[in-house]
Amino acid sequence: MNTVVKRSWLILLLMSLLALPAMAQNARVQFIHNSGDIDARPIDLYVGDSLYVNQFTFRTATKFVDVPAGNVRLRLTHPTNKDSLVAEVNQTLTGGTTYVCIINGILKINLSKYANPDPANRNIQISFYTVANARETASNSAKVEFFVNNGNTDGPLSGLDFFTVGSTTPFVDNLGYSQSTAGYISVDPAKYTYDVKQGDDATKLIGSYEGDFTAAAGKSAVVLASGFVTPANNQGSQKLGLIAVFADGSVQVFRTIEILPIGKWKFTGASPYKFTDFIGADTLVKAGHGIAVDRRNRIWIGNFSTGSFLRVFSAAGIEDPISPIKKVKIGLDSSGTDACRGMTLDKDGSILWTRSTRLWRLDAATGQALKLFTGTGSRLSPMVDKDGFIWTGQVVGINPITVIDPVTFAQTQQINLKNPPGFGRGLGITADARKIFTPDLGSSGGPLYIWTTTDFINYTKTDS
């Protein structure tokens, strides 16, 4: 009986040992279709004789799938005829290793129809580009990790440089066609704007693209240059952009940011709007320097001229019973209401009103002062971000821009712009506070400057 048991145990052990190599004979592979050729939409993907992706189309991907290890044949065929070969390569895959396999390039029969700046040295015929040691998750669960691949066939000879907006140092340098970065790049979960520029010449911007990684903590991805610099020379296919392909096969197309030429606005005297009526008599509104519409649909007008005060009107132009507001007061601090510098609503619907060095929060129902902040220098018209924080700078010199906590009404941060305009009246920000807009009412004559940040500390002038 013991002999039978021992023999059975040995048989099971041998079977288990024999099964181990078989279990390890798979590699893990993600396939990405990044060929911009309009005739490669769709194509079928075969591994050996097995159809792995039916109707594979541009800017789509599989999740990581099991593929037999060893020397395997990867084929692309037309979807209506599996014998009509588009591309074929033999690829060695090691069992237990993870790969990303990217399809880039142009069909052989179409090479003459697509631009290639260096046909002698740049082979843009459609093929597979395989990267080993890929990650299905980030190595740090608090980060987003990606590598970059350049699938752009008509780009500059020197390749592409990738910059985070505001940085003067590329995080990807001179990446040639079909090349991938060595290793993964780790970033915090957030929104990012990346500038793609000509390799070796950072003055030549090709495009700016915004990607959203805010919900991607712990994920891995491939960021690909996808499409064409000049679609008109490439059968009208997609314009160059960036896409992020995640391990689950989902694809995010980055938002393309249009960069307009720097210029000055000019009033031509023409307008689609015509004067129909005015709010308040001439004696009530003089040199208005601020306007806001409260949640009761009343119009608040901050006058600059002496004796005009802070006025509140209904939508019909009838002055509200709380108007004029001639004085505001908190404790021993009081102020007249002429010399307005600007006005807006805070997140809760109260009125934010600036006069001289002071920023007041007023109850929209009564006009009574609720909070007071005193800064240095005359205040710019304030703005409010999505979290309720209040942003204001100085009329002369703009700097420092002060960020005020909406609860304590105390300063939480100061931001100093490099070489800011000399004089302005207002300040603008995006809801996420990643961009600041400043006017220039000094000798420059009125350009609107855009300042961008990635860390909410340093803002760099990026456009006007």
C-alpha positions as a Markdown table, in Angstrom:
| # | Residue | x | y | z |
|---|---|---|---|---|
| 1 | Met | 0.0 | 0.0 | 0.0 |
| 2 | Asn | 2.8 | 2.4 | 0.9 |
| 3 | Thr | 4.6 | 1.6 | -2.4 |
| 4 | Val | 1.4 | 2.5 | -4.3 |
| 5 | Val | 1.1 | 5.8 | -2.4 |
| 6 | Lys | 4.7 | 6.7 | -3.0 |
| 7 | Arg | 4.4 | 5.9 | -6.7 |
| 8 | Ser | 1.2 | 8.0 | -7.0 |
| 9 | Trp | 3.0 | 10.9 | -5.2 |
| 10 | Leu | 6.0 | 10.6 | -7.6 |
| 11 | Ile | 3.7 | 10.6 | -10.6 |
| 12 | Leu | 1.9 | 13.7 | -9.4 |
| 13 | Leu | 5.2 | 15.4 | -8.7 |
| 14 | Leu | 6.5 | 14.6 | -12.2 |
| 15 | Met | 3.3 | 15.9 | -13.7 |
| 16 | Ser | 3.6 | 19.1 | -11.8 |
| 17 | Leu | 7.3 | 19.6 | -12.8 |
| 18 | Leu | 6.4 | 18.9 | -16.5 |
| 19 | Ala | 3.6 | 21.4 | -16.3 |
| 20 | Leu | 5.8 | 24.3 | -15.0 |
| 21 | Pro | 7.6 | 24.9 | -18.3 |
| 22 | Ala | 4.3 | 24.8 | -20.2 |
| 23 | Met | 2.8 | 27.3 | -17.8 |
| 24 | Ala | 5.8 | 29.6 | -18.4 |
| 25 | Gln | 5.6 | 29.4 | -22.2 |
| 26 | Asn | 3.5 | 32.6 | -22.5 |
| 27 | Ala | 4.7 | 36.2 | -22.8 |
| 28 | Arg | 2.4 | 39.1 | -21.9 |
| 29 | Val | 2.0 | 41.6 | -24.8 |
| 30 | Gln | 0.0 | 44.7 | -25.4 |
| 31 | Phe | -0.6 | 45.7 | -29.1 |
| 32 | Ile | -1.0 | 49.3 | -30.1 |
| 33 | His | -2.2 | 50.5 | -33.6 |
| 34 | Asn | -0.4 | 53.8 | -34.3 |
| 35 | Ser | -0.1 | 53.8 | -38.0 |
| 36 | Gly | -1.6 | 57.0 | -39.5 |
| 37 | Asp | -1.9 | 55.5 | -43.0 |
| 38 | Ile | -5.6 | 55.9 | -44.0 |
| 39 | Asp | -5.5 | 52.5 | -45.8 |
| 40 | Ala | -4.5 | 50.8 | -42.5 |
| 41 | Arg | -7.9 | 51.4 | -41.0 |
| 42 | Pro | -8.7 | 48.8 | -40.1 |
| 43 | Ile | -6.3 | 45.9 | -40.4 |
| 44 | Asp | -6.3 | 42.4 | -38.8 |
| 45 | Leu | -3.5 | 41.2 | -36.5 |
| 46 | Tyr | -2.4 | 37.6 | -36.4 |
| 47 | Val | 0.0 | 35.9 | -34.1 |
| 48 | Gly | 1.1 | 32.8 | -36.0 |
| 49 | Asp | -2.1 | 31.6 | -37.5 |
| 50 | Ser | -4.3 | 32.9 | -34.7 |
| 51 | Leu | -6.4 | 36.0 | -35.2 |
| 52 | Tyr | -5.7 | 38.2 | -32.2 |
| 53 | Val | -7.3 | 41.5 | -33.2 |
| 54 | Asn | -10.1 | 41.8 | -35.7 |
| 55 | Gln | -10.6 | 45.1 | -37.4 |
| 56 | Phe | -7.7 | 46.8 | -35.6 |
| 57 | Thr | -7.9 | 50.6 | -36.1 |
| 58 | Phe | -5.8 | 53.7 | -35.6 |
| 59 | Arg | -5.3 | 54.9 | -32.1 |
| 60 | Thr | -6.7 | 51.8 | -30.4 |
| 61 | Ala | -5.0 | 49.1 | -28.3 |
| 62 | Thr | -5.5 | 45.8 | -26.7 |
| 63 | Lys | -5.0 | 45.2 | -23.0 |
| 64 | Phe | -2.0 | 42.9 | -22.1 |
| 65 | Val | -2.8 | 39.4 | -23.4 |
| 66 | Asp | -1.0 | 36.1 | -23.3 |
| 67 | Val | 1.0 | 35.2 | -26.4 |
| 68 | Pro | 3.0 | 32.0 | -26.9 |
| 69 | Ala | 6.7 | 32.5 | -26.1 |
| 70 | Gly | 9.4 | 31.7 | -28.6 |
| 71 | Asn | 10.0 | 32.8 | -32.2 |
| 72 | Val | 6.5 | 33.9 | -33.2 |
| 73 | Arg | 5.3 | 35.4 | -36.5 |
| 74 | Leu | 3.4 | 38.7 | -36.3 |
| 75 | Arg | 1.3 | 39.5 | -39.3 |
| 76 | Leu | -1.0 | 42.3 | -40.4 |
| 77 | Thr | -3.5 | 41.6 | -43.2 |
| 78 | His | -6.4 | 43.4 | -44.9 |
| 79 | Pro | -9.6 | 42.5 | -43.0 |
| 80 | Thr | -11.4 | 41.2 | -46.0 |
| 81 | Asn | -8.5 | 38.9 | -47.1 |
| 82 | Lys | -6.2 | 37.3 | -44.6 |
| 83 | Asp | -3.9 | 36.3 | -47.4 |
| 84 | Ser | -3.3 | 39.9 | -48.4 |
| 85 | Leu | -0.2 | 40.6 | -46.3 |
| 86 | Val | 0.4 | 44.2 | -45.1 |
| 87 | Ala | 3.4 | 43.5 | -42.8 |
| 88 | Glu | 5.1 | 40.5 | -41.3 |
| 89 | Val | 7.9 | 40.1 | -38.7 |
| 90 | Asn | 9.4 | 37.3 | -36.7 |
| 91 | Gln | 9.6 | 38.3 | -33.1 |
| 92 | Thr | 11.3 | 36.4 | -30.3 |
| 93 | Leu | 9.2 | 36.5 | -27.1 |
| 94 | Thr | 10.6 | 35.2 | -23.8 |
| 95 | Gly | 8.2 | 33.4 | -21.5 |
| 96 | Gly | 7.3 | 35.4 | -18.4 |
| 97 | Thr | 8.4 | 38.7 | -20.0 |
| 98 | Thr | 6.0 | 41.6 | -20.6 |
| 99 | Tyr | 6.1 | 43.6 | -23.9 |
| 100 | Val | 4.4 | 46.5 | -25.7 |
| 101 | Cys | 4.2 | 46.0 | -29.4 |
| 102 | Ile | 3.5 | 49.2 | -31.4 |
| 103 | Ile | 2.4 | 49.3 | -35.1 |
| 104 | Asn | 3.9 | 52.4 | -36.7 |
| 105 | Gly | 4.4 | 53.4 | -40.3 |
| 106 | Ile | 3.0 | 53.5 | -43.8 |
| 107 | Leu | 1.9 | 50.7 | -46.1 |
| 108 | Lys | 4.5 | 49.7 | -48.7 |
| 109 | Ile | 2.2 | 50.5 | -51.6 |
| 110 | Asn | 1.6 | 54.0 | -50.2 |
| 111 | Leu | 5.1 | 55.1 | -49.4 |
| 112 | Ser | 5.2 | 57.5 | -52.3 |
| 113 | Lys | 2.0 | 59.2 | -51.1 |
| 114 | Tyr | 3.4 | 60.1 | -47.6 |
| 115 | Ala | 6.1 | 62.6 | -46.7 |
| 116 | Asn | 9.5 | 61.3 | -45.5 |
| 117 | Pro | 12.1 | 64.0 | -44.8 |
| 118 | Asp | 14.9 | 61.4 | -45.0 |
| 119 | Pro | 14.0 | 58.4 | -47.2 |
| 120 | Ala | 17.7 | 57.3 | -47.4 |
| 121 | Asn | 17.9 | 56.9 | -43.6 |
| 122 | Arg | 14.4 | 56.7 | -42.3 |
| 123 | Asn | 12.4 | 53.6 | -43.0 |
| 124 | Ile | 8.8 | 54.4 | -42.5 |
| 125 | Gln | 7.3 | 51.2 | -44.0 |
| 126 | Ile | 4.7 | 49.8 | -41.6 |
| 127 | Ser | 6.1 | 47.4 | -39.0 |
| 128 | Phe | 6.1 | 46.3 | -35.4 |
| 129 | Tyr | 8.2 | 48.0 | -32.8 |
| 130 | Thr | 8.5 | 45.9 | -29.6 |
| 131 | Val | 9.6 | 47.2 | -26.2 |
| 132 | Ala | 10.5 | 44.6 | -23.6 |
| 133 | Asn | 10.1 | 44.8 | -19.8 |
| 134 | Ala | 6.9 | 46.7 | -20.1 |
| 135 | Arg | 4.8 | 47.4 | -17.0 |
| 136 | Glu | 1.2 | 46.5 | -16.4 |
| 137 | Thr | 1.1 | 48.8 | -13.3 |
| 138 | Ala | 3.2 | 51.5 | -12.0 |
| 139 | Ser | 6.0 | 50.5 | -9.7 |
| 140 | Asn | 4.9 | 53.2 | -7.3 |
| 141 | Ser | 1.2 | 53.1 | -6.6 |
| 142 | Ala | 1.2 | 56.9 | -5.9 |
| 143 | Lys | 2.6 | 57.8 | -9.3 |
| 144 | Val | 1.8 | 57.5 | -13.0 |
| 145 | Glu | 4.6 | 55.9 | -15.1 |
| 146 | Phe | 5.0 | 56.0 | -18.8 |
| 147 | Phe | 7.5 | 55.7 | -21.6 |
| 148 | Val | 7.4 | 57.7 | -24.8 |
| 149 | Asn | 7.4 | 56.4 | -28.4 |
| 150 | Asn | 7.7 | 58.5 | -31.5 |
| 151 | Gly | 5.3 | 57.2 | -34.2 |
| 152 | Asn | 5.5 | 60.4 | -36.3 |
| 153 | Thr | 6.8 | 59.7 | -39.8 |
| 154 | Asp | 7.1 | 63.2 | -41.3 |
| 155 | Gly | 8.8 | 65.0 | -38.3 |
| 156 | Pro | 12.1 | 66.8 | -38.3 |
| 157 | Leu | 15.4 | 64.9 | -39.0 |
| 158 | Ser | 16.6 | 65.7 | -35.6 |
| 159 | Gly | 13.6 | 64.0 | -34.0 |
| 160 | Leu | 11.3 | 65.4 | -31.3 |
| 161 | Asp | 11.9 | 67.0 | -28.0 |
| 162 | Phe | 9.3 | 66.9 | -25.2 |
| 163 | Phe | 9.1 | 69.6 | -22.6 |
| 164 | Thr | 6.8 | 70.2 | -19.7 |
| 165 | Val | 5.4 | 73.7 | -20.1 |
| 166 | Gly | 7.4 | 76.1 | -18.2 |
| 167 | Ser | 10.6 | 74.0 | -18.3 |
| 168 | Thr | 13.6 | 74.8 | -20.4 |
| 169 | Thr | 15.0 | 71.3 | -20.2 |
| 170 | Pro | 13.4 | 68.5 | -22.3 |
| 171 | Phe | 12.4 | 65.3 | -20.5 |
| 172 | Val | 12.7 | 63.5 | -23.8 |
| 173 | Asp | 15.5 | 64.6 | -26.1 |
| 174 | Asn | 15.9 | 64.0 | -29.9 |
| 175 | Leu | 13.6 | 61.1 | -30.0 |
| 176 | Gly | 13.8 | 59.7 | -33.6 |
| 177 | Tyr | 11.0 | 58.0 | -35.6 |
| 178 | Ser | 9.9 | 54.7 | -34.1 |
| 179 | Gln | 12.3 | 55.1 | -31.1 |
| 180 | Ser | 11.2 | 54.7 | -27.5 |
| 181 | Thr | 12.6 | 56.3 | -24.3 |
| 182 | Ala | 14.8 | 54.0 | -22.2 |
| 183 | Gly | 12.8 | 53.2 | -19.0 |
| 184 | Tyr | 9.7 | 54.8 | -17.6 |
| 185 | Ile | 9.1 | 58.4 | -16.6 |
| 186 | Ser | 7.3 | 58.9 | -13.2 |
| 187 | Val | 5.0 | 61.8 | -12.5 |
| 188 | Asp | 2.4 | 62.8 | -10.0 |
| 189 | Pro | -1.3 | 62.3 | -10.9 |
| 190 | Ala | -2.3 | 65.7 | -12.4 |
| 191 | Lys | -3.0 | 67.5 | -15.6 |
| 192 | Tyr | 0.1 | 68.2 | -17.8 |
| 193 | Thr | 0.8 | 70.3 | -20.8 |
| 194 | Tyr | 3.6 | 69.1 | -22.9 |
| 195 | Asp | 5.3 | 71.1 | -25.7 |
| 196 | Val | 6.7 | 69.0 | -28.6 |
| 197 | Lys | 9.5 | 70.8 | -30.3 |
| 198 | Gln | 12.1 | 70.1 | -33.0 |
| 199 | Gly | 15.0 | 68.2 | -31.8 |
| 200 | Asp | 18.1 | 70.4 | -31.3 |
| 201 | Asp | 16.1 | 73.6 | -31.8 |
| 202 | Ala | 13.8 | 74.4 | -28.8 |
| 203 | Thr | 12.7 | 77.6 | -30.6 |
| 204 | Lys | 10.7 | 75.6 | -33.1 |
| 205 | Leu | 7.4 | 74.6 | -31.4 |
| 206 | Ile | 5.5 | 71.8 | -33.3 |
| 207 | Gly | 2.6 | 71.6 | -30.9 |
| 208 | Ser | 1.3 | 71.8 | -27.3 |
| 209 | Tyr | -0.9 | 69.1 | -25.8 |
| 210 | Glu | -2.7 | 68.7 | -22.5 |
| 211 | Gly | -3.2 | 65.3 | -20.9 |
| 212 | Asp | -5.1 | 64.5 | -17.7 |
| 213 | Phe | -3.5 | 61.9 | -15.4 |
| 214 | Thr | -5.4 | 63.1 | -12.3 |
| 215 | Ala | -7.2 | 59.7 | -11.9 |
| 216 | Ala | -4.3 | 57.5 | -13.1 |
| 217 | Ala | -2.3 | 56.9 | -9.8 |
| 218 | Gly | -0.8 | 53.5 | -9.9 |
| 219 | Lys | -1.2 | 53.1 | -13.7 |
| 220 | Ser | 1.3 | 52.6 | -16.4 |
| 221 | Ala | 1.0 | 53.9 | -19.9 |
| 222 | Val | 2.7 | 54.6 | -23.2 |
| 223 | Val | 2.6 | 58.2 | -24.5 |
| 224 | Leu | 2.9 | 58.2 | -28.3 |
| 225 | Ala | 3.5 | 60.9 | -30.9 |
| 226 | Ser | 0.7 | 60.1 | -33.3 |
| 227 | Gly | -0.2 | 61.5 | -36.7 |
| 228 | Phe | 1.5 | 64.0 | -39.0 |
| 229 | Val | 3.1 | 67.4 | -38.7 |
| 230 | Thr | 1.7 | 68.3 | -42.1 |
| 231 | Pro | -1.5 | 66.4 | -42.9 |
| 232 | Ala | -1.8 | 68.0 | -46.3 |
| 233 | Asn | 1.3 | 66.2 | -47.4 |
| 234 | Asn | 0.1 | 62.9 | -45.9 |
| 235 | Gln | -3.2 | 62.1 | -47.6 |
| 236 | Gly | -5.1 | 64.5 | -45.2 |
| 237 | Ser | -4.7 | 62.1 | -42.3 |
| 238 | Gln | -4.8 | 63.1 | -38.6 |
| 239 | Lys | -2.6 | 66.0 | -37.4 |
| 240 | Leu | 0.1 | 65.3 | -35.0 |
| 241 | Gly | -1.0 | 64.8 | -31.4 |
| 242 | Leu | -0.2 | 62.9 | -28.3 |
| 243 | Ile | -2.1 | 59.8 | -27.0 |
| 244 | Ala | -1.7 | 57.9 | -23.8 |
| 245 | Val | -2.3 | 54.2 | -24.0 |
| 246 | Phe | -2.9 | 52.5 | -20.6 |
| 247 | Ala | -2.3 | 48.9 | -19.7 |
| 248 | Asp | -6.1 | 48.1 | -19.8 |
| 249 | Gly | -6.2 | 49.1 | -23.5 |
| 250 | Ser | -7.9 | 52.4 | -22.9 |
| 251 | Val | -6.6 | 55.4 | -24.9 |
| 252 | Gln | -6.6 | 59.1 | -24.0 |
| 253 | Val | -6.2 | 61.6 | -26.8 |
| 254 | Phe | -4.4 | 64.7 | -25.4 |
| 255 | Arg | -6.2 | 68.0 | -26.0 |
| 256 | Thr | -4.4 | 70.0 | -28.6 |
| 257 | Ile | -3.7 | 73.6 | -27.5 |
| 258 | Glu | -3.9 | 76.1 | -30.3 |
| 259 | Ile | -1.0 | 78.6 | -30.0 |
| 260 | Leu | -2.0 | 81.9 | -31.6 |
| 261 | Pro | 0.5 | 84.5 | -32.8 |
| 262 | Ile | 1.4 | 87.3 | -30.5 |
| 263 | Gly | -0.3 | 90.5 | -31.4 |
| 264 | Lys | -2.3 | 93.5 | -30.2 |
| 265 | Trp | -6.0 | 93.9 | -30.2 |
| 266 | Lys | -7.3 | 96.8 | -32.3 |
| 267 | Phe | -10.7 | 98.4 | -32.1 |
| 268 | Thr | -12.0 | 98.8 | -35.7 |
| 269 | Gly | -15.1 | 100.7 | -34.8 |
| 270 | Ala | -17.3 | 97.8 | -35.8 |
| 271 | Ser | -19.4 | 95.7 | -33.4 |
| 272 | Pro | -22.3 | 93.3 | -33.6 |
| 273 | Tyr | -23.7 | 95.0 | -30.5 |
| 274 | Lys | -25.8 | 98.1 | -30.4 |
| 275 | Phe | -26.6 | 100.4 | -27.5 |
| 276 | Thr | -30.2 | 99.9 | -26.4 |
| 277 | Asp | -30.4 | 101.2 | -22.8 |
| 278 | Phe | -28.3 | 102.1 | -19.8 |
| 279 | Ile | -28.5 | 101.1 | -16.1 |
| 280 | Gly | -28.5 | 104.0 | -13.7 |
| 281 | Ala | -28.7 | 107.7 | -14.4 |
| 282 | Asp | -25.5 | 109.6 | -15.4 |
| 283 | Thr | -25.4 | 111.1 | -11.9 |
| 284 | Leu | -25.3 | 107.6 | -10.3 |
| 285 | Val | -22.7 | 105.9 | -12.4 |
| 286 | Lys | -19.4 | 107.7 | -12.9 |
| 287 | Ala | -16.1 | 106.0 | -14.0 |
| 288 | Gly | -17.3 | 102.5 | -13.2 |
| 289 | His | -14.3 | 100.4 | -12.3 |
| 290 | Gly | -16.1 | 97.2 | -11.2 |
| 291 | Ile | -19.2 | 95.3 | -12.0 |
| 292 | Ala | -20.8 | 92.1 | -10.7 |
| 293 | Val | -24.2 | 90.4 | -11.0 |
| 294 | Asp | -25.2 | 88.7 | -7.8 |
| 295 | Arg | -27.4 | 85.6 | -7.3 |
| 296 | Arg | -30.5 | 87.8 | -7.0 |
| 297 | Asn | -29.8 | 89.0 | -10.5 |
| 298 | Arg | -28.9 | 92.5 | -9.3 |
| 299 | Ile | -26.2 | 94.5 | -10.8 |
| 300 | Trp | -23.4 | 96.0 | -8.6 |
| 301 | Ile | -21.4 | 98.9 | -10.0 |
| 302 | Gly | -18.3 | 100.1 | -8.2 |
| 303 | Asn | -17.6 | 103.8 | -9.1 |
| 304 | Phe | -14.2 | 105.4 | -9.1 |
| 305 | Ser | -15.4 | 109.1 | -9.0 |
| 306 | Thr | -15.8 | 110.8 | -5.7 |
| 307 | Gly | -19.3 | 110.9 | -4.3 |
| 308 | Ser | -20.7 | 108.2 | -6.7 |
| 309 | Phe | -20.4 | 105.4 | -4.2 |
| 310 | Leu | -21.2 | 101.7 | -4.6 |
| 311 | Arg | -24.5 | 101.2 | -6.4 |
| 312 | Val | -26.9 | 98.2 | -6.7 |
| 313 | Phe | -29.6 | 98.0 | -9.4 |
| 314 | Ser | -32.3 | 95.6 | -10.4 |
| 315 | Ala | -32.2 | 94.0 | -13.9 |
| 316 | Ala | -34.8 | 96.6 | -14.9 |
| 317 | Gly | -32.4 | 99.4 | -13.9 |
| 318 | Ile | -34.2 | 100.4 | -10.6 |
| 319 | Glu | -31.8 | 101.2 | -7.8 |
| 320 | Asp | -32.1 | 98.7 | -4.9 |
| 321 | Pro | -33.2 | 99.8 | -1.4 |
| 322 | Ile | -29.7 | 99.0 | -0.1 |
| 323 | Ser | -28.2 | 101.4 | -2.6 |
| 324 | Pro | -26.2 | 103.6 | -2.5 |
| 325 | Ile | -23.7 | 101.9 | -0.1 |
| 326 | Lys | -21.7 | 104.9 | 1.1 |
| 327 | Lys | -19.5 | 103.3 | 3.7 |
| 328 | Val | -18.4 | 99.8 | 4.7 |
| 329 | Lys | -17.1 | 99.0 | 8.2 |
| 330 | Ile | -15.6 | 96.2 | 10.3 |
| 331 | Gly | -14.8 | 97.1 | 13.9 |
| 332 | Leu | -12.7 | 100.2 | 13.8 |
| 333 | Asp | -11.9 | 99.8 | 10.1 |
| 334 | Ser | -14.1 | 101.8 | 7.8 |
| 335 | Ser | -14.0 | 103.0 | 4.2 |
| 336 | Gly | -15.8 | 105.2 | 1.8 |
| 337 | Thr | -17.0 | 103.4 | -1.4 |
| 338 | Asp | -15.6 | 105.6 | -4.1 |
| 339 | Ala | -12.2 | 104.7 | -5.8 |
| 340 | Cys | -13.3 | 101.2 | -6.7 |
| 341 | Arg | -10.5 | 99.1 | -8.2 |
| 342 | Gly | -12.6 | 96.0 | -9.1 |
| 343 | Met | -15.3 | 93.6 | -8.1 |
| 344 | Thr | -16.5 | 90.0 | -8.5 |
| 345 | Leu | -18.4 | 87.3 | -6.6 |
| 346 | Asp | -16.8 | 84.8 | -4.3 |
| 347 | Lys | -17.7 | 81.1 | -4.4 |
| 348 | Asp | -20.5 | 81.5 | -1.9 |
| 349 | Gly | -22.1 | 84.5 | -3.8 |
| 350 | Ser | -20.8 | 87.3 | -1.6 |
| 351 | Ile | -19.4 | 90.4 | -3.2 |
| 352 | Leu | -15.6 | 90.9 | -3.4 |
| 353 | Trp | -14.8 | 94.6 | -3.7 |
| 354 | Thr | -11.4 | 96.3 | -3.8 |
| 355 | Arg | -10.6 | 99.9 | -2.9 |
| 356 | Ser | -7.0 | 101.1 | -2.6 |
| 357 | Thr | -5.0 | 98.5 | -0.6 |
| 358 | Arg | -8.0 | 96.8 | 0.7 |
| 359 | Leu | -10.2 | 93.8 | -0.4 |
| 360 | Trp | -13.6 | 93.6 | 1.3 |
| 361 | Arg | -16.1 | 90.8 | 1.4 |
| 362 | Leu | -19.7 | 92.2 | 1.4 |
| 363 | Asp | -22.9 | 90.5 | 2.2 |
| 364 | Ala | -24.8 | 90.5 | -1.1 |
| 365 | Ala | -28.2 | 90.7 | 0.7 |
| 366 | Thr | -27.4 | 93.8 | 2.9 |
| 367 | Gly | -24.2 | 95.3 | 1.6 |
| 368 | Gln | -22.6 | 95.0 | 5.1 |
| 369 | Ala | -18.9 | 94.1 | 5.3 |
| 370 | Leu | -18.1 | 90.6 | 6.4 |
| 371 | Lys | -14.3 | 90.3 | 6.0 |
| 372 | Leu | -11.4 | 92.6 | 5.3 |
| 373 | Phe | -7.9 | 91.9 | 3.8 |
| 374 | Thr | -5.3 | 94.7 | 3.7 |
| 375 | Gly | -2.4 | 94.3 | 1.3 |
| 376 | Thr | 0.3 | 96.6 | -0.1 |
| 377 | Gly | -0.3 | 98.8 | -3.1 |
| 378 | Ser | -3.6 | 99.4 | -4.8 |
| 379 | Arg | -5.5 | 96.1 | -5.5 |
| 380 | Leu | -6.2 | 94.6 | -8.9 |
| 381 | Ser | -9.7 | 93.4 | -9.5 |
| 382 | Pro | -9.9 | 90.0 | -7.7 |
| 383 | Met | -10.6 | 86.5 | -9.2 |
| 384 | Val | -11.7 | 83.3 | -7.5 |
| 385 | Asp | -10.6 | 79.7 | -8.3 |
| 386 | Lys | -12.8 | 76.6 | -8.1 |
| 387 | Asp | -11.8 | 76.0 | -4.5 |
| 388 | Gly | -12.9 | 79.5 | -3.5 |
| 389 | Phe | -9.4 | 80.9 | -3.0 |
| 390 | Ile | -9.2 | 84.6 | -3.9 |
| 391 | Trp | -6.4 | 86.0 | -6.2 |
| 392 | Thr | -5.4 | 89.6 | -6.4 |
| 393 | Gly | -2.3 | 91.6 | -7.3 |
| 394 | Gln | -1.2 | 95.2 | -7.5 |
| 395 | Val | -2.3 | 97.8 | -10.0 |
| 396 | Val | 1.3 | 99.0 | -10.4 |
| 397 | Gly | 3.7 | 96.2 | -11.1 |
| 398 | Ile | 1.2 | 93.3 | -10.7 |
| 399 | Asn | 3.5 | 91.6 | -8.2 |
| 400 | Pro | 3.1 | 90.2 | -5.7 |
| 401 | Ile | 0.0 | 88.2 | -6.6 |
| 402 | Thr | -1.6 | 87.3 | -3.3 |
| 403 | Val | -3.7 | 84.2 | -2.7 |
| 404 | Ile | -6.3 | 84.6 | 0.1 |
| 405 | Asp | -8.0 | 81.8 | 2.1 |
| 406 | Pro | -11.8 | 82.1 | 1.7 |
| 407 | Val | -12.4 | 81.0 | 5.3 |
| 408 | Thr | -9.8 | 82.9 | 7.3 |
| 409 | Phe | -9.4 | 85.7 | 4.7 |
| 410 | Ala | -5.7 | 85.6 | 5.4 |
| 411 | Gln | -2.8 | 85.3 | 2.9 |
| 412 | Thr | -1.9 | 81.7 | 2.1 |
| 413 | Gln | 0.6 | 82.3 | -0.7 |
| 414 | Gln | 2.4 | 85.0 | -2.7 |
| 415 | Ile | 3.4 | 84.5 | -6.3 |
| 416 | Asn | 5.9 | 86.7 | -8.1 |
| 417 | Leu | 5.9 | 86.7 | -11.9 |
| 418 | Lys | 9.2 | 87.2 | -13.8 |
| 419 | Asn | 9.2 | 90.5 | -15.7 |
| 420 | Pro | 5.5 | 91.2 | -15.2 |
| 421 | Pro | 3.6 | 94.1 | -16.9 |
| 422 | Gly | 4.1 | 97.5 | -15.3 |
| 423 | Phe | 0.5 | 98.4 | -14.9 |
| 424 | Gly | -2.9 | 96.7 | -14.9 |
| 425 | Arg | -6.5 | 96.9 | -13.6 |
| 426 | Gly | -7.6 | 93.2 | -13.4 |
| 427 | Leu | -6.3 | 89.7 | -13.0 |
| 428 | Gly | -7.6 | 86.5 | -14.6 |
| 429 | Ile | -7.1 | 82.8 | -13.7 |
| 430 | Thr | -8.4 | 79.5 | -14.9 |
| 431 | Ala | -10.6 | 77.5 | -12.5 |
| 432 | Asp | -7.8 | 75.1 | -11.7 |
| 433 | Ala | -5.4 | 78.1 | -11.2 |
| 434 | Arg | -2.9 | 76.6 | -13.7 |
| 435 | Lys | -3.0 | 79.7 | -15.8 |
| 436 | Ile | -2.9 | 83.4 | -14.8 |
| 437 | Phe | -3.9 | 86.2 | -17.2 |
| 438 | Thr | -2.5 | 89.7 | -16.8 |
| 439 | Pro | -3.1 | 92.8 | -18.9 |
| 440 | Asp | -0.5 | 95.4 | -19.7 |
| 441 | Leu | -1.9 | 98.9 | -19.7 |
| 442 | Gly | 1.5 | 100.6 | -19.7 |
| 443 | Ser | 3.8 | 101.5 | -22.6 |
| 444 | Ser | 3.2 | 98.1 | -24.3 |
| 445 | Gly | -0.3 | 99.2 | -25.1 |
| 446 | Gly | -2.5 | 96.3 | -24.0 |
| 447 | Pro | -1.2 | 92.7 | -24.7 |
| 448 | Leu | -2.9 | 90.1 | -22.6 |
| 449 | Tyr | -0.2 | 87.7 | -21.2 |
| 450 | Ile | -0.7 | 84.1 | -20.2 |
| 451 | Trp | 1.3 | 82.5 | -17.4 |
| 452 | Thr | 1.4 | 78.7 | -16.9 |
| 453 | Thr | 2.4 | 76.5 | -14.0 |
| 454 | Thr | 2.8 | 72.9 | -13.1 |
| 455 | Asp | 3.7 | 73.3 | -9.4 |
| 456 | Phe | 1.4 | 76.3 | -8.4 |
| 457 | Ile | 4.6 | 78.1 | -7.3 |
| 458 | Asn | 6.4 | 79.1 | -10.5 |
| 459 | Tyr | 4.4 | 80.7 | -13.3 |
| 460 | Thr | 6.1 | 81.1 | -16.7 |
| 461 | Lys | 4.9 | 83.4 | -19.5 |
| 462 | Thr | 3.8 | 81.0 | -22.3 |
| 463 | Asp | 1.6 | 83.1 | -24.6 |
| 464 | Ser | 0.0 | 86.5 | -25.3 |
